[in-house]
Amino acid sequence: MYDIMEEEEFEAVELPDITVELPDITVELPDITCCFFPQAEFNGKSDSLFFNDGVRRIDFVLVYEDEDMKEIDKNRTFQKRKVSAFLGCLILLFYLRHSDKVVDEKLLFVKVHMPWDVLCTYAEVLHIKLPIQPNDLSTTSSPFNFLSCITRHFYPSEDLIAKETEYFTAPFEKDRLEYFYVKDRDLFFTPSMRSRMAYYILSRAPYEVRGNIKKFGVTKLLDGGVYKAAYPLHDCRFNVRSKEEECPNERYLLYNEWAHPKSFYKMQPLDLIRKYYGEKIGIYFAWLGFYTAMLALAAIVGLGCFIYGYTTQETSTWSKEVCDPLIGGNIVMCPQCDKECTYWRLNSTCESSKKLCIFDNYGTLVFAVFMAIWVTVFLEFWKRYQAELEYEWDTVEFLEQEEQPRPEYEAKCNHERINPVTRVKEKVPYTACGRCIRVSLGIGTVLFWIVLILASVVAIIVYRLAVFFSFSTRLQSDLKELEPFKEYVTAQMATSVTASVISFVVIMVLNILYERVAIWITDFELPRTKTDYENSLTLKMFLFQFVNYYSSCFYIAFAKGKVVGYPGQPVYLLGKYRNEECDPGGCLIELTTQLTVIMGGKAIWNNIQEVLLPWMKNLIFRYCTRVGSEKVIPRWEQDYQLQPIGKLGLFYEYLEMVIQFGFVTLFVASFPLAPVLALVNNLFEIRVDAWKIITQFRRMVPEKAQDIGAWQPILQGVAILAVASNAMIIAFTSDMIPRLVYYWSFSVYPYGEHSSHTMQGYINNTLSVFDIQDFSNKSRPLQTPYWFNNSTTCRYRDFRYPPGHHRQYEYSIYYWHVIAAKMAFIIVVEHIVYLTKFVLSYVIPDVPYTVREQIKREKYLSQVILHETNLKLVTKRLKPIMNDNNTFLL
């Protein structure tokens, strides 16, 4: 058995020789196959973050099962050897100590501490930026930062969360330590920095070498079950202050001032979030908070549009004509399916036409244009805000070449190539041909799943056609006892709601299946850095989710009811199912229903997954491992009882919000309440996510992040597509353009009979006439209602010439006027909005002027330090030469 190395012995190790390529250490490792470290007694301090000496901080914790306490099996010796080899490698860099077990006797906890020399070495390797001097530039608020003027009264009290001192920073260099602002060595590197460096070493420490094959990294050991957990410690309990005097109680402050329901109105303490969890978590909550704040303006305008539609639904001329017994009651509509469907009166859709007025009105046009401009303003101001955070959080120069390769990538590096930049040989995991094969396989898999989604959409369309036939024949008779609901539940409404629910279920199932496939394909591609990995996975998942969530909405908006023919010659899908028609008022109300079901169902499902499941798992785990109330549980065992964070971190939170962003922008012309629902959901989402990561999950390993990554171009792409989408919804899905054409052209001479522009007669003008004698044997209804009498014609939604005309059932001039108006509307609106977006993007600078000044000042100070250091070094080297020359001259 080996004793743990003392700190004096550790300082004698040549650190620079083993930090460049950590896996190479395994070749010269001593044979530590039965290495067990001394076990330290627990000192009874449940909130302590230090070893028993009170000096060494616990930077990381490893957890594994004691093999001596387990039943004998074939893998026991093999697992034990892996644990010993891994810890034997770490002994060269860390101070390690086992801990007493309180809750579970089978578990062993290894506390990891990073000495000062190791911290300095790896801070330089990871290019961590550290203070060089306090910021001497006065901060002036940007004229564009209008949100701060409103929100400054809602920030947490500075007495509890003090504002951090601003410093100019520079990448750390061990040889220039005297130029950095070091007041206290113990506090120079923050706990999040220490945890990040510890995890970097742990993820590259080897545990097995067989020939040219190296196995290393705590991640693989965790996946293989060798280790049960690896995590940094929370600094205290979330609801109780720590009894330790030096504990900053940051977790407690975050819970009370951020995650607690009583703080729902307060702004987020982003600096403290970043300090505790790292820049990657901080930038997510900064983006989510900014997006939610900007949604408030969109929600107000959208709510105003909804109220306008709601108050004018009773005064709408065309809605009143539908409901009028003398107009809509006397209009006989043609059957909407073959044989089993029968004739029906137009006023039977009175209630749905009133609902349609709420969403299909002139306010919708104004709101759609407003949202197109809003999304541009949102993205441009986010760029500015993000630039400020990049500077404040020292991620301005977080470039790709500074990001280290993933351990999974390094483990597969068996092929050599010439680096195109340095012209030096380097190892890569695959050849150019191999990379092409991997990427092609990934693209092919994504395309296959997208085709699978489209197949599911076709299946739902077939369901719509089949079930509409059934509802049309049986629904009214089945609801005869529910008289109050009979007039509200039509065949179209029942079909739309049930199809929306089934579509949502299919979406959720396909999501679960594709998620695993996307992760497997991305792992197979072997991206070099974690940023590359996340960007690749993001693109795959978003393409799938885009088609999965939005395909049904695009079908209703742009396909349903567009190719139906006319009653005498209907169009059939697959030669069997008759294409479904829209309500006489249009398909907009069905699109609204679809959006409501998917947005609402998705929000409920996500909250169940994010809140209820982790809470239930923790509750069950605590029940199964409960101990007596008299026992004091140490900090590391308290954290072990929490849930581990997923490998993808915040990926699913980003995905959820970006999908929501698509609903808010792509289809907002059909559902003005979408920003309101999104705002309410996000107000809960911020606090739920905060509560979740603070109370239910172990502390995450802090990570650097300069921006929101691949999500930024995705948001910009959605914003561009939203302009065309909303223009086409207004043109082709709503009845706004046909109404405008009728009002300005066909209500007056030479096409109309009215003396002035009016909407009277619009319904009669937009319904074509069909002679029932022209029904084919396949389409002719088998039954006629008692009130049908001896009618010879029926009406249908289209613009065609009546029977008896020399061009009967062909498109009328009204149709071509409407088509021309729709195309002109799309072109004009798109060009105006895109021009406005371009002007706004040009006028609003991405980086505030004050931030640019501070970046220049920081670079200047870094250059001065570099120059002074080099000057001193040259002077020191020239001094002996000058002395020798003086001696020679004498």
BANUMAR-853723 format. One record per residue (C-alpha): residue in one letter; x, y, z. Coordinates in steps of 0.05 Angstrom, whole numbers, plus 5000, padded with zeros to 4 digits. Example, Ala and Ser with C-alpha at 12.3 -4.5 7.8 and 13.67 -1.06 7.14 Angstrom:
2
A524649105156 S527349795143 
% end
This chain:
890
M500050005000 Y502250714984 D501551325027 I499051964998 M504552444974 E505553035019 E505653734992 E513253794999 E514253164957 F509353424905 E513154064893 A519253664871 V515353384811 E517153684744 L510253944725 P511654254656 D514053584630 I507453254642 T502353784626 V503153834551 E500953124534 L497952834596 P496552134567 D503952014555 I505051974630 T502451274632 V508550974600 E512951164659 L508051064715 P510050624773 D506349974782 I500650214826 T495849654817 C493749604890 C493850324910 F489450524968 F490051205001 P489451335074 Q482451475098 A481252135135 E476252155191 F470352615181 N471053215227 G463553315236 K463153975197 S457553865147 D458854505108 S466354475105 L469554555036 F476554395061 F480653805082 N481353685157 D487354155160 G482654735142 V487654985089 R487054545028 R480554674989 I476654094960 D476654234885 F473353604861 V470352954887 L470752254857 V465951704880 Y466750964869 E464450324902 D468949964951 E470549304916 D471848964983 M464649105002 K461748814938 E460048094921 I465547724885 D464747724809 K469147664748 N470048414738 R472148574810 T479648544799 F479248894732 Q475049474761 K479749534820 R485849574774 K482650134734 V481050534797 S488150434824 A491450614758 F487251244751 L488551484822 G495951294813 C496451784756 L492852324794 I497652264853 L502952614810 L498753244805 F493653254861 Y493153204936 L488252624947 R484852355008 H479351845020 S473652045066 D469551685119 K462851425095 V456551645131 V450551475087 D452850875046 E458250415071 K459650145001 L461750814972 L468651134974 F469451884965 V476152154940 K477252884954 V481653244904 H485853864917 M490054244866 P496554554893 W498755244874 D503955024822 V498954584786 L493855154785 C498955624755 T501155114703 Y494154944678 A491655654682 E496955804629 V495155184589 L487755374587 H489156124573 I485156334633 K484657094638 L486257384706 P486558094734 I492558544721 Q489859194750 P483159524768 N479159824712 D480760574710 L475660754655 S469161064676 T463160664655 T457761044618 S451160744600 S449760634526 P444061044496 F441560394466 N441260034532 F434160264546 L432459644586 S437159814643 C433360464657 I427060064670 T429959454705 R435059764752 H429859814807 F428659064805 Y435758814816 P437558444880 S440058864938 E447459034934 D447958925008 L446858184995 I450058104926 A455558624922 K457658884854 E464258584834 T470359024823 E472059094750 Y479158924728 F483158934664 T485258214651 A490357834610 P491757094595 F495556814654 E503056664647 K506756334703 D513356704688 R509957384695 L506357254759 E508857904790 Y504858314739 F498158004759 Y493758294813 V494957764867 K492357984935 D491457284964 R493856644932 D488056254962 L483056714928 F486756874864 F483656284828 T476156264840 P472855594858 S469755544789 M476655634757 R479655104802 S474054614786 R474854744712 M482354604714 A481253984757 Y476253704708 Y480953844649 I486253404682 L481252874703 S478452814633 R485452674606 A488552254660 P490151544634 Y488150894666 E490050374615 V495150304558 R495349714511 G500349804455 N498350424416 I491350434446 K490650914504 K484650944549 F483851564591 G478952044621 V474152024679 T468352074629 K469551374603 L470351104673 L463651414691 D460351114629 G463250434646 G460750454718 V467850444747 Y466451114781 K459551294805 A460352044802 A465252624793 Y463253324811 P465353974844 L462054164910 H456554644923 D458955154974 C453055055022 R445954805027 F441055194984 N436255395040 V440955465100 R447055905108 S453555555120 K456555565190 E463555635161 E466056355168 E469756375101 C464056085060 P461156595012 N454256245013 E453356374939 R448655794929 Y444256054986 L444256754956 L442456494887 Y436656104915 N433756674955 E434957234906 W433956854841 A430656174844 H425656274901 P418556424878 K418457054921 S423857354876 F419957264812 Y419858014799 K427358104809 M432558144754 Q437557584750 P444257654786 L448157464723 D455057624751 L453957164810 I451056624764 R457156664720 K461756664780 Y458556044810 Y456755634749 G461355914694 E460356324631 K456455794593 I450855774644 G451156524652 I450456674578 Y444356214573 F440656574629 A442857244602 W439957074534 L433556774564 G432557394608 F433757874550 Y429057474504 T423657474557 A424358224569 M423758364495 L417657904491 A414058374539 L413358904484 A411058394432 A406158094482 I402958784495 V402058924421 G399458214408 L394558254466 G392058924439 C391058594371 F387158024403 I382758504443 Y381358894380 G379258264344 Y375058024402 T371258684408 T369858734333 Q367558014322 E360258214331 T360758804284 S364358444227 T359958504165 W361857834134 S361157474201 K354157764210 E352357534140 V354356824157 C350156834221 D344157194189 P338456694180 L336257074117 I343257034086 G347356474116 G341056094133 N338856084060 I345655894031 V346055144020 M353154884020 C355454273980 P357653634017 Q364953624037 C365952874028 D363352333982 K356451993989 E355851984065 C356352744074 T350253144059 Y348253874046 W348854374103 R347055104116 L352455634120 N349855924186 S351655264221 T358855544222 C356656194256 E360656094319 S367055884283 S366456494238 K366056944299 K372256614328 L375756714262 C374457464266 I378657494330 F384857274292 D383357464220 N382758224220 Y386658834198 G390258864264 T393558204247 L396958524187 V399759084230 F402058594282 A405558144231 V409558734205 F411058954276 M413758264294 A418258254233 I421458904257 W421358674330 V425458044315 T430758464281 V431158954339 F431558364387 L437358034351 E441258684341 F440558904413 W442358204436 K448858254397 R450458904434 Y448658614502 Q452657984486 A458758414468 E458358744536 L457958074571 E463857814529 Y468158374555 E465758354627 W466557604630 D473357574595 T471157164535 V472757664480 E478757274455 F476156584470 L478056324401 E477655634371 Q485155524375 E484955654450 E479655114461 Q482754444477 P480853814438 R475753344469 P478652734504 E474552274459 Y477852604399 E484852544427 A483851804444 K482551644370 C488452034341 N492151474303 H493351804235 E498552324218 R497752934174 I501253594160 N497954174195 P496054674141 V497755264186 T504055054223 R506554554171 V508154084228 K506053364234 E500153244279 K495652654295 V488352624275 P483152084286 Y481451984213 T483852104142 A480452574093 C476651984063 G474651744132 R471952424151 C467952454086 I464751784102 R462951994172 V459852654150 S456152314093 L453251794140 G450952354187 I447552744131 G444252114104 T441551934173 V438652634184 L435352624115 F432451934129 W429252174193 I426552794160 V423252364107 L420451944164 I417352564194 L414252754127 A411452054123 S408252154191 V405252814167 V402252464107 A399451934155 I396152484197 I393352804133 V390252124115 Y387452094186 R384452774176 L381052564112 A378551914140 V376052174207 F372752774175 F368452294135 S366551934200 F365252574240 S360952864183 T356252264185 R355852114260 L357952724301 Q351353104301 S347352484320 D352252294375 L351752994405 K344253064402 E343752994478 L349053534489 E345154104459 P349354684488 F355654404455 K352554174390 E353054834354 Y360454924375 V363054234357 T363154174281 A366353624240 Q371954094220 M373354294292 A373253584318 T377853354263 S382653924275 V383153824350 T383953074348 A389153114292 S392953644331 V393253204393 I395552594352 S400653034317 F403353264384 V404052544409 V407652334345 I412352934353 M414252734424 V415452004405 L419752184345 N423652674388 I425552124438 L427751644383 Y431552154341 E435152444401 R439151804411 V440551734338 A443152454332 I447752364392 W450451704364 I451752014295 T455252624326 D459652164369 F461351774306 E463452414270 L468552564325 P468553324326 R475053614352 T472754094406 K466654114451 T464254734414 D464654354348 Y460953774379 E455354204405 N454754594340 S454353944299 L449053644346 T445254304348 L444654324272 K442353604268 M437253674324 F434454334300 L433554094228 F429653504255 Q425653904306 F424154434254 V420853934208 N417853544266 Y414454134300 Y412854584242 S411054104185 S403754024207 C403154774215 F405954894146 Y401154384118 I395054734148 A397655424129 F399755304057 A397054634032 K390354474064 G384454694022 K388754953965 V387954363917 V380954083926 G377854183857 Y370354293858 P364453853878 G363553553809 Q370953383801 P374453343870 V381853183879 Y383752543915 L389952383955 L392951703937 G387051613890 K382551443950 Y381852004001 R378452643980 N382553253998 E379753634057 E376954334050 C377554934094 D371955244132 P368155774092 G371956284133 G378755974117 C383855514150 L386556044197 I382555814257 E385255104247 L392355364245 T390955734310 T388355104342 Q394454704319 L399155234348 T395355264414 V395554504424 I402954424406 M405455034445 G401154874506 G402654124505 K410054234495 A410454714554 I406854234600 W411053634578 N417554014586 N415854244656 I414153524675 Q420853294649 E424953864678 V421753934747 L417653334767 L422352774745 P428753044779 W424753204842 M421752504844 K428552174832 N431752564889 L425852414935 I426351664921 F433951664929 R433652034996 Y428351545020 C432550935000 T438951215032 R435851555093 V439951565157 G438551755228 S437252485242 E442952485292 K448152355238 V451752945206 I452452855131 P458653175099 R458053655041 W460553154988 E455452635008 Q449853145008 D451653324937 Y452052594916 Q444752514933 L442953024880 Q441852874806 P447752914757 I447253414702 G446553114632 K452353074584 L449153584538 G448154094594 L443554654571 F442654394500 Y435354204512 E433754874545 Y436455234485 L432754774437 E426254884475 M426855634472 V428955664399 I423055224379 Q418555694418 F421956284382 G419855954317 F412555904338 V412656634361 T415556894296 L413856414240 F406256364252 V404756994292 A400157254238 S395256694254 F396056724330 P397357414361 L397057114430 A403356694418 P408057234448 V403457274509 L403756524520 A411256524508 L412257094558 V408256744613 N411956084599 N418756424601 L417356784666 F416356094697 E421955784656 I427256244684 R425456094756 V424155354743 D430955274709 A434255654766 W430655244820 K432454604783 I439954714777 I440655004847 T436454514887 Q435953864846 F442653794811 R449853734830 R454254324815 M456054344741 V463254374718 P464255104697 E465455204623 K467555794580 A462956054526 Q463656674484 D456556694457 I450456254448 G454055864394 A450455564334 W443855814361 Q445456524338 P445456384262 I439355924272 L435556504304 Q437556964247 G435256444196 V428556364231 A427857124232 I428957164157 L424156594143 A418956904189 V417957504142 A416257064083 S412156584126 N407657124156 A406757474090 M404556824058 I399856654116 I396357324108 A396157244032 F394256504025 T391356274092 S387356854117 D381657194078 M384557884085 I386757964012 P380157703982 R376358184028 L380658774007 V379858593934 Y372258553942 Y371959203982 W376059613933 S374159293866 F368358803865 S363459153912 V362559733864 Y361659833790 P363259503742 Y363458843781 G358659013839 E351959333849 H353559793907 S354560543898 S360260583949 H365560123976 T362659634025 M363458924052 Q356058764043 G355058173996 Y362057914007 I359957214029 N355257123970 N360757373923 T366056893947 L361856253944 S361255943875 V354955583850 F354654843832 D348954463797 I347453833837 Q346053463772 D353453503756 F355453063815 S359052433795 N356451763819 K362451723866 S360952393899 R353452443898 P350552453969 L346151873988 Q341552274033 T338752974033 P336253364094 Y328953484103 W329654234091 F333154144024 N326454133986 N327354193911 S333854593909 T337854483846 T344354823866 C349154863925 R355055323941 Y362455183953 R368455603972 D372055813908 F372156333852 R369255963792 Y364056123738 P356955853752 P353655293713 G350755513646 H356555993634 H360555833571 R366655733617 Q362955393673 Y366955153733 E373255503707 Y376656033749 S373256713745 I376357393738 Y375557493813 Y380456913824 W385857223781 H384857903814 V385757573882 I391957183859 A395157813831 A393558193895 K396557633938 M403057613898 A403658373899 F402358383974 I407857863987 I412958223944 V411558923972 V411258704045 E417558284040 H421558834007 I419359364056 V420658924117 Y427358664091 L429559374076 T427559594146 K431359004176 F437559184135 V437359914157 L436459724230 S442159224226 Y446659764197 V444660324244 I445259914309 P452659744321 D454159044346 V459259284398 P457959904442 Y463060464437 T464860424511 V466259674505 R470859804445 E474760314487 Q475659834545 I477959274499 K483259734468 R485559954538 E486159234560 K490259034499 Y494759634510 L496159434582 S497658714560 Q502658964509 V505959414561 I506758834608 L509558394553 H514458934532 E516859064603 T517758324616 N521758214553 L525958834567 K527758594637 L529457904609 V534158204556 T537358674607 K538558094654 R541857694598 L546058264573 K548658474641 P554057914646 I556358074574 M556958804590 N561058654652 D565658194612 N566758734559 N568359254612 T573458784643 F576658664576 L577259404562 L580459524629 
% end
